Amino acid sequence: LVTLAAGGFFLLGSRVRVGVTAAPHGSRSDNEALRDAIAQITASRAEVEKSRAARQAIEARYASPAPPLASLLASIASEIGIGIPETQDRQPVPHGKRYEEKATRIKLQRVGMLKLARFMERIEQSAFPVSITLLTIRKRGVEPDSYDVDMVVSAFERKPDKASPREKAGGGE
């Protein structure tokens, strides 16, 4: 008996040639499988980089915490010429382990549609992750271009990552 690299036992004679030709064929298919795997990894690098860039953009947006919503909304409203007679902060709502939503309900009275649109546009364009989560617009009786608005504006914050027990003890490495 003769043992070949392919792992089989063959008798000496004509069967040895079959065993010898089978061993290189197996390594060719292994090499082709490795080439295919390398090609797939190379092709997926672009997707991984795109995903990594999207994650970094999200982390950058949430890097600085949003200011108190009432003061942010008041400053935007004063720039546009709208008065906010009533604000009400709501309890923070957790979203998963890392994010928290802080909401403020505001009421606007006798607001024109153009000013309201500019106000909402400025909220959306702020540098913070802020969105309007509830909007109710009611037309005021016979007054032209006059609306009462009830709005909930939410700011989303990312909680800081917790330090590992080793980092807390002072051993960085």
Short mmCIF file of the C-alpha atoms (twelve columns), coordinates in Angstrom:
data_MODEL
# 
_entry.id   MODEL 
# 
loop_
_atom_site.group_PDB 
_atom_site.id 
_atom_site.type_symbol 
_atom_site.label_atom_id 
_atom_site.label_alt_id 
_atom_site.label_comp_id 
_atom_site.label_asym_id 
_atom_site.label_seq_id 
_atom_site.Cartn_x 
_atom_site.Cartn_y 
_atom_site.Cartn_z 
_atom_site.pdbx_PDB_model_num 
ATOM 1   C CA . LEU A 1   0.000   0.000  0.000   1 
ATOM 2   C CA . VAL A 2   1.063   3.574  -0.738  1 
ATOM 3   C CA . THR A 3   -0.333  6.634  1.087   1 
ATOM 4   C CA . LEU A 4   -0.899  9.774  -1.016  1 
ATOM 5   C CA . ALA A 5   -1.376  13.412 -0.025  1 
ATOM 6   C CA . ALA A 6   -5.052  13.147 -0.915  1 
ATOM 7   C CA . GLY A 7   -5.471  10.812 2.039   1 
ATOM 8   C CA . GLY A 8   -6.333  7.594  0.209   1 
ATOM 9   C CA . PHE A 9   -4.585  4.215  0.164   1 
ATOM 10  C CA . PHE A 10  -3.843  2.694  -3.226  1 
ATOM 11  C CA . LEU A 11  -2.264  -0.495 -4.421  1 
ATOM 12  C CA . LEU A 12  0.826   -0.278 -6.557  1 
ATOM 13  C CA . GLY A 13  0.148   -0.532 -10.222 1 
ATOM 14  C CA . SER A 14  -2.311  1.182  -12.526 1 
ATOM 15  C CA . ARG A 15  -4.317  2.664  -9.689  1 
ATOM 16  C CA . VAL A 16  -1.367  4.770  -8.527  1 
ATOM 17  C CA . ARG A 17  -1.703  7.001  -11.562 1 
ATOM 18  C CA . VAL A 18  -5.343  7.666  -10.760 1 
ATOM 19  C CA . GLY A 19  -4.427  8.554  -7.177  1 
ATOM 20  C CA . VAL A 20  -1.610  10.867 -8.272  1 
ATOM 21  C CA . THR A 21  -3.822  12.706 -10.751 1 
ATOM 22  C CA . ALA A 22  -6.604  13.035 -8.159  1 
ATOM 23  C CA . ALA A 23  -4.371  14.820 -5.658  1 
ATOM 24  C CA . PRO A 24  -3.474  17.814 -7.891  1 
ATOM 25  C CA . HIS A 25  -7.076  18.107 -9.061  1 
ATOM 26  C CA . GLY A 26  -8.199  18.492 -5.446  1 
ATOM 27  C CA . SER A 27  -5.652  21.232 -4.792  1 
ATOM 28  C CA . ARG A 28  -6.765  23.062 -7.969  1 
ATOM 29  C CA . SER A 29  -10.350 23.135 -6.769  1 
ATOM 30  C CA . ASP A 30  -9.129  24.283 -3.342  1 
ATOM 31  C CA . ASN A 31  -7.140  27.076 -4.995  1 
ATOM 32  C CA . GLU A 32  -10.165 28.104 -7.049  1 
ATOM 33  C CA . ALA A 33  -12.297 28.172 -3.900  1 
ATOM 34  C CA . LEU A 34  -9.686  30.359 -2.194  1 
ATOM 35  C CA . ARG A 35  -9.553  32.687 -5.207  1 
ATOM 36  C CA . ASP A 36  -13.347 32.976 -5.163  1 
ATOM 37  C CA . ALA A 37  -13.322 33.749 -1.432  1 
ATOM 38  C CA . ILE A 38  -10.630 36.405 -1.906  1 
ATOM 39  C CA . ALA A 39  -12.605 37.946 -4.780  1 
ATOM 40  C CA . GLN A 40  -15.740 38.092 -2.623  1 
ATOM 41  C CA . ILE A 41  -13.819 39.734 0.219   1 
ATOM 42  C CA . THR A 42  -12.321 42.272 -2.154  1 
ATOM 43  C CA . ALA A 43  -15.726 43.012 -3.681  1 
ATOM 44  C CA . SER A 44  -17.347 43.468 -0.278  1 
ATOM 45  C CA . ARG A 45  -14.715 45.956 0.924   1 
ATOM 46  C CA . ALA A 46  -16.597 48.803 -0.746  1 
ATOM 47  C CA . GLU A 47  -19.777 47.825 1.102   1 
ATOM 48  C CA . VAL A 48  -17.913 47.600 4.404   1 
ATOM 49  C CA . GLU A 49  -16.339 51.039 3.857   1 
ATOM 50  C CA . LYS A 50  -19.739 52.506 2.946   1 
ATOM 51  C CA . SER A 51  -21.269 51.035 6.093   1 
ATOM 52  C CA . ARG A 52  -18.361 52.289 8.215   1 
ATOM 53  C CA . ALA A 53  -18.695 55.807 6.746   1 
ATOM 54  C CA . ALA A 54  -22.442 55.844 7.464   1 
ATOM 55  C CA . ARG A 55  -21.829 54.754 11.063  1 
ATOM 56  C CA . GLN A 56  -19.171 57.439 11.538  1 
ATOM 57  C CA . ALA A 57  -21.526 60.090 10.120  1 
ATOM 58  C CA . ILE A 58  -24.198 59.076 12.619  1 
ATOM 59  C CA . GLU A 59  -21.710 59.151 15.488  1 
ATOM 60  C CA . ALA A 60  -20.499 62.596 14.391  1 
ATOM 61  C CA . ARG A 61  -24.061 63.918 14.303  1 
ATOM 62  C CA . TYR A 62  -24.707 62.691 17.840  1 
ATOM 63  C CA . ALA A 63  -21.254 63.732 19.133  1 
ATOM 64  C CA . SER A 64  -22.443 66.969 20.723  1 
ATOM 65  C CA . PRO A 65  -25.540 66.856 22.913  1 
ATOM 66  C CA . ALA A 66  -28.481 69.004 21.889  1 
ATOM 67  C CA . PRO A 67  -29.062 72.158 23.939  1 
ATOM 68  C CA . PRO A 68  -32.247 72.459 25.983  1 
ATOM 69  C CA . LEU A 69  -35.050 72.413 23.441  1 
ATOM 70  C CA . ALA A 70  -37.048 75.256 24.956  1 
ATOM 71  C CA . SER A 71  -34.153 77.703 24.582  1 
ATOM 72  C CA . LEU A 72  -33.255 76.422 21.092  1 
ATOM 73  C CA . LEU A 73  -36.858 76.808 19.901  1 
ATOM 74  C CA . ALA A 74  -37.173 80.234 21.539  1 
ATOM 75  C CA . SER A 75  -34.067 81.513 19.760  1 
ATOM 76  C CA . ILE A 76  -35.276 80.201 16.393  1 
ATOM 77  C CA . ALA A 77  -38.751 81.659 16.950  1 
ATOM 78  C CA . SER A 78  -37.384 85.084 17.910  1 
ATOM 79  C CA . GLU A 79  -35.260 85.197 14.726  1 
ATOM 80  C CA . ILE A 80  -38.363 84.558 12.623  1 
ATOM 81  C CA . GLY A 81  -40.683 86.790 14.637  1 
ATOM 82  C CA . ILE A 82  -42.878 84.177 16.308  1 
ATOM 83  C CA . GLY A 83  -43.790 84.158 19.973  1 
ATOM 84  C CA . ILE A 84  -44.000 80.880 21.903  1 
ATOM 85  C CA . PRO A 85  -46.501 81.464 24.708  1 
ATOM 86  C CA . GLU A 86  -46.388 77.943 26.116  1 
ATOM 87  C CA . THR A 87  -43.740 75.206 26.346  1 
ATOM 88  C CA . GLN A 88  -43.840 71.936 28.219  1 
ATOM 89  C CA . ASP A 89  -40.875 69.590 28.585  1 
ATOM 90  C CA . ARG A 90  -41.612 65.878 28.572  1 
ATOM 91  C CA . GLN A 91  -39.824 63.022 30.298  1 
ATOM 92  C CA . PRO A 92  -36.869 61.543 28.382  1 
ATOM 93  C CA . VAL A 93  -37.682 58.309 26.559  1 
ATOM 94  C CA . PRO A 94  -34.927 55.713 26.070  1 
ATOM 95  C CA . HIS A 95  -34.451 54.242 22.583  1 
ATOM 96  C CA . GLY A 96  -32.398 51.121 23.038  1 
ATOM 97  C CA . LYS A 97  -29.281 51.155 25.171  1 
ATOM 98  C CA . ARG A 98  -27.481 54.115 23.629  1 
ATOM 99  C CA . TYR A 99  -30.064 56.717 22.585  1 
ATOM 100 C CA . GLU A 100 -32.519 58.906 24.437  1 
ATOM 101 C CA . GLU A 101 -35.316 61.148 23.157  1 
ATOM 102 C CA . LYS A 102 -36.026 64.423 24.897  1 
ATOM 103 C CA . ALA A 103 -39.208 66.138 23.761  1 
ATOM 104 C CA . THR A 104 -40.765 69.555 24.265  1 
ATOM 105 C CA . ARG A 105 -44.338 70.458 23.422  1 
ATOM 106 C CA . ILE A 106 -44.940 74.018 22.237  1 
ATOM 107 C CA . LYS A 107 -48.059 75.960 21.326  1 
ATOM 108 C CA . LEU A 108 -48.059 78.806 18.842  1 
ATOM 109 C CA . GLN A 109 -50.994 81.170 18.407  1 
ATOM 110 C CA . ARG A 110 -51.962 83.373 15.467  1 
ATOM 111 C CA . VAL A 111 -49.065 82.325 13.251  1 
ATOM 112 C CA . GLY A 112 -48.941 82.888 9.498   1 
ATOM 113 C CA . MET A 113 -48.212 79.912 7.272   1 
ATOM 114 C CA . LEU A 114 -45.007 81.414 5.830   1 
ATOM 115 C CA . LYS A 115 -43.537 82.072 9.282   1 
ATOM 116 C CA . LEU A 116 -44.572 78.602 10.420  1 
ATOM 117 C CA . ALA A 117 -42.901 77.015 7.403   1 
ATOM 118 C CA . ARG A 118 -39.695 78.991 8.032   1 
ATOM 119 C CA . PHE A 119 -39.767 78.026 11.707  1 
ATOM 120 C CA . MET A 120 -40.098 74.333 10.900  1 
ATOM 121 C CA . GLU A 121 -37.390 74.609 8.235   1 
ATOM 122 C CA . ARG A 122 -34.967 76.176 10.727  1 
ATOM 123 C CA . ILE A 123 -35.692 73.389 13.222  1 
ATOM 124 C CA . GLU A 124 -34.873 70.806 10.576  1 
ATOM 125 C CA . GLN A 125 -31.687 72.598 9.507   1 
ATOM 126 C CA . SER A 126 -30.275 72.931 13.002  1 
ATOM 127 C CA . ALA A 127 -26.933 71.243 13.605  1 
ATOM 128 C CA . PHE A 128 -28.489 68.903 16.150  1 
ATOM 129 C CA . PRO A 129 -30.488 65.694 15.683  1 
ATOM 130 C CA . VAL A 130 -33.862 67.380 16.182  1 
ATOM 131 C CA . SER A 131 -37.163 66.538 14.530  1 
ATOM 132 C CA . ILE A 132 -40.818 67.496 14.698  1 
ATOM 133 C CA . THR A 133 -42.633 64.411 15.939  1 
ATOM 134 C CA . LEU A 134 -46.167 65.823 16.243  1 
ATOM 135 C CA . LEU A 135 -47.805 68.687 14.399  1 
ATOM 136 C CA . THR A 136 -51.374 69.932 14.685  1 
ATOM 137 C CA . ILE A 137 -52.438 73.018 12.729  1 
ATOM 138 C CA . ARG A 138 -55.856 74.619 13.248  1 
ATOM 139 C CA . LYS A 139 -57.229 77.511 11.192  1 
ATOM 140 C CA . ARG A 140 -58.404 80.467 13.290  1 
ATOM 141 C CA . GLY A 141 -62.012 81.460 12.527  1 
ATOM 142 C CA . VAL A 142 -62.312 84.285 10.009  1 
ATOM 143 C CA . GLU A 143 -58.784 85.715 10.314  1 
ATOM 144 C CA . PRO A 144 -56.886 85.271 7.058   1 
ATOM 145 C CA . ASP A 145 -53.552 83.428 7.254   1 
ATOM 146 C CA . SER A 146 -53.823 82.847 10.980  1 
ATOM 147 C CA . TYR A 147 -53.297 79.440 12.566  1 
ATOM 148 C CA . ASP A 148 -52.935 77.898 16.005  1 
ATOM 149 C CA . VAL A 149 -50.203 75.277 16.099  1 
ATOM 150 C CA . ASP A 150 -49.510 72.508 18.579  1 
ATOM 151 C CA . MET A 151 -46.113 70.897 18.022  1 
ATOM 152 C CA . VAL A 152 -43.851 68.363 19.727  1 
ATOM 153 C CA . VAL A 153 -40.166 68.724 18.926  1 
ATOM 154 C CA . SER A 154 -37.806 65.908 19.871  1 
ATOM 155 C CA . ALA A 155 -34.044 65.913 20.284  1 
ATOM 156 C CA . PHE A 156 -32.167 62.642 20.218  1 
ATOM 157 C CA . GLU A 157 -28.994 62.160 22.236  1 
ATOM 158 C CA . ARG A 158 -26.482 59.366 22.335  1 
ATOM 159 C CA . LYS A 159 -25.501 58.307 25.815  1 
ATOM 160 C CA . PRO A 160 -21.749 58.170 26.393  1 
ATOM 161 C CA . ASP A 161 -20.181 54.732 26.169  1 
ATOM 162 C CA . LYS A 162 -19.538 53.193 29.547  1 
ATOM 163 C CA . ALA A 163 -15.896 52.693 30.426  1 
ATOM 164 C CA . SER A 164 -14.756 49.127 30.964  1 
ATOM 165 C CA . PRO A 165 -13.938 48.072 34.564  1 
ATOM 166 C CA . ARG A 166 -10.233 48.048 33.654  1 
ATOM 167 C CA . GLU A 167 -10.392 51.682 32.460  1 
ATOM 168 C CA . LYS A 168 -12.235 52.702 35.634  1 
ATOM 169 C CA . ALA A 169 -9.459  51.162 37.753  1 
ATOM 170 C CA . GLY A 170 -6.868  53.217 35.901  1 
ATOM 171 C CA . GLY A 171 -5.239  50.389 33.936  1 
ATOM 172 C CA . GLY A 172 -5.553  51.601 30.352  1 
ATOM 173 C CA . GLU A 173 -3.953  48.541 28.794  1 
# 
